[in-house]
């Protein structure tokens, strides 16, 4: 099945109005999402390019499930895919406002001092939620229910409990009567986000890896470089990997294990909480041959 622009094409066909709304939002978000570099200049890509990759992976994961999705679900998914990392690029004035609405638990007991970049990174899904609330009218999100759904699907990409029926109800209705299946949308965003680990995550001309002082960030880039391709088949994900650097390869294996945990969790949530399916069940490695 051809999944190129799968969600976008169905949204345009089923709801030209929502499609226009989404398209107009993208024009703004492409600029807004570059702001993360002000705080995280050595981090892997979190711009609209990453959002597009997440959408492409969502399209491939959805495949024939698209027939079960309504226009509002697709709109929410596309907006959440674009906005899930928006909290990474907030201004300092927004940081001061947003943090008053975020439950940090015992974070400041176990983390001494206020390292603002670390706080934003560790809670960026919550800062993204506040960002979406602030700009909901500007982005012309059509209803409170749509705003809530986009926020929850976006928050779902990390930490949020996908089994929580309060956070992710499976029967939320928008004003036109369409039902939003939030567990499915959140699971898609989480899994698609984890799948964006191949070399094309970071365009080579945008980064000088050897000039990065942070060894952790440098290793993250090297792991992405070693993963030459991530292929989605109907029953498996295939990682095509350059195994020539043993240290980097061991890091890639840890990424594979983390991805497998995410796949298993998302697959189980989708099967038990929704009428949809994730058909992939394993992750395979293939050696890269130049």
N, C-alpha and C positions, 0 to 999 in steps of 0.2 A: 504494500500500500504506500502510495506517495504521501509522505507526511510534511512536505515542504509547505510552510505557511498554513498548516492545517487549521489551527484555531482562528487565525486572522481571516482566512477565507470564509469559514463558516460564520464568523461574527458579522462580516460584511454582508453575507447573504441573508442571514436571519434578522439582523438588526442594524441597518445602515446608520441609524442614529447613534447607537452605542459604539459602532466602529469609528464613526467620525469623532466622537468624544475621546476614544482611546488614541486615535491618530493625532489629535490636537495635543493631548497630554504628552505624547512621546516627544513632540517637538520641543516642549519645555524641559522635559526630564533629561534629554540628551545633554543639555548644558548643566543642569542642576547636579547630575550624578558625578560630574568630574570633580566636584568640590572635595571629595574624600582625600584627594592628594594633598590638600592643605594640612591635613592632620596625619596622614599615613603615606608619605612620599615613597616609601620602599615596599608597600604592600602589593600583593598581586592584584590584578585588575578588578575593580568594582564599578566600572563605568557602564554605560549603556551597552557596550560590547559584551560584557558579562551577562547583562539582562537578556540580550538577544540569544546568547548561547543557552541560557536557562529556558527560554521560550522554545528554542529548537529542540532541546531535550524533552521538554513537556510534550511537544507535538509528537515526538517519536514514542514516548511512553503511552500517550493516549491512544494513538492509532485508531483502531475500529471503535474504541469507546466514545469517539466523537459523536456517534449517532445518538448516544444517551444524554449528551450534554446540551443544555439550553444556552441561549445567547448571554444571559446574565452570568451564568457560571463561567463562561469563556471570558467575558469582560473582566470579571473579578480576578480570574487566573492571570490574564495578561497584565493587568494593572499591578497585581501583587508581585509578579515576576520583575517588573520594572522597579518597584518601590521597596523590595525586601531589604536592600542594603542602603537605602536613602539616609538612614541614621548615621552612617559612617562619615557623611560630609556636612554635618550641621555646623552652624556658626557658634561662636562662644556665647553669644547672647541667647541663642536657642538652647544651648546646653544648660545654661543657668535656669531657664524657664522650664525646660522639659524634665530636668532631674527632680523637680518638686513633685512630679506626678508618677515617678517610677519607684517601685518597691525593690530596694536593693538588698533586702534581707539582712544577713550578717556580713555582707561584703566588706564593709569598712571596719569590721572587727578583725577580719582575717587579712585585710590589705591596709597597711598603714600608709598615711599620707594620701593626697589626692592627685594621682597620676591621671590627668584628664584623658589622654589618648587611650590608656589602658581601660578606663571606665567605659568610654564610648565603645571600644572594641568588644569588651565583655558583655555589654548590654545593648549592642547596636540594634538588635531586633526590637527592643523597647523604645529606643530613640527613634527608630523608623516608624513605629506606631504613632508616636507623638508628632512626628513630621507629617504623616499622612493626615492626621486630624487637623493640623494647622493649615495645610494646603488643600484640603478637600474641596472647598468652594472654588479656589483658584483653578483646580483641575476639573471642576464641573462634575464631580462624582454625584450621580443623580439622586441618591437618597441616603438616609442614615443607615439603612440596612446594607447598602452597597459599601459604605465607608467601613462599617463594622466588619463585613466579610473580607474586604481587602486587607484591613489591619490584621485580622486573625490568620488569614492565609499567609500573609507576609511574616508575621511572628512565628508561624509554624515552621519556618525554614531552620530554626535551631531552638533547642531547649524546651519549647512548649510541648506539653504532654499531648500527644496525638490521640490519646484515648479519652481525654477529658471532654465530656459531653456538654459541659457548661462553656468551656472555652471554644470548642469546635462542635456546635450542634449540627446534626446531619439533616435537619428539617427547617432551616431558616428560610423564610419567604420574603421576597422583595415586594414592593407595592403592586407590581403587575401580576402577582400570584405565582411567579416562577420560584422554584425551590433551589436553594444553594446548598450543595453537599460539601460543607467545609472540610470534613476529614479527608476527602479525596483531593481537594485543591491544595490543602496544606501538605499532604504527603507528596504530591507531585512536585511542589516547590522545593521541599526538603531534599528529595532524591535528585531532582534535576540540578540543584545547586551543588550537590556533592559530586555529580558527574562531570562538572566543568573543571577537570583536572589535567587536561592534556596541554601540550605545548602551545596551542593556539589561544590559551587563556591569557597569555601575555605577549603582545606583539614585540618582536625583538628590537625594533627601532625605538621603542618607548623606554627601554630599560638598559642600563649598563650594569650588569650583574656584579662584575668584579669590583666596581666602585662602591658597592653596598657594604657598609661597616657592620651592620647587624648580621651576625652569622646565621641566626634563625631564619631571617628573611631570605638570605642568600641560598640556604639549603632548600627553602620552599620553592624558589625559582628553579633550582637545579632539578628538583623532583618533577616539576611541571615539564621542564625541557626533556627529561628522560622518557616521559609518556608521550610518544609520538602521535598516538591516535586513540580515541575512545569510540569504539563501534558498538552500536546498539542493535542486537539481533532480537528475534522474537522471543527467545528463551534465555538469553544471556547477554551480559556486557563483556566486551573483549577489549583488554588493555594491550596495546602494542607498545612494547617497552624496550628501550636501549639499556642493556644490562652490563655495559662495559665498565661502569664505575660501581664497585661493590657497595660502597658506603651509601651512595645515592639510591642504588637498587633496594637496599634494605629499608630506606625511607619510603620507597614506592610500595614495598610490601605492606608497610604499616598503613599507608593510604588505602590499599586494596582491602585490608582487614576492616578499616573504618567504614569504607563504602559498603562492604558486605553486611555489616551491622545495620547500616541505614536501610539497605535494600530489604533485609529481613523484617525490620520493624515496619517500614512503610507498606510492604506487601501484606503483612498480617493485618494491619489497621484497615487497609482498603478492602481486603476480603471479608473482614468481620463487621465492618461498620458501614459499608457502602455497597451499592449494586454494581460497582466497577471492579476491574481486575488489573493487576500488574503482572504481566506474563513472564517477565524475566525472573530467574531463580538462582543464577550463579554468575560468578565473575571469572573469566578465563584470562590467562596471560599468553601473549604471543611475542616471541623475540622480534625486535626490529631488525630488518635486513636492509642496510643502506643501498 
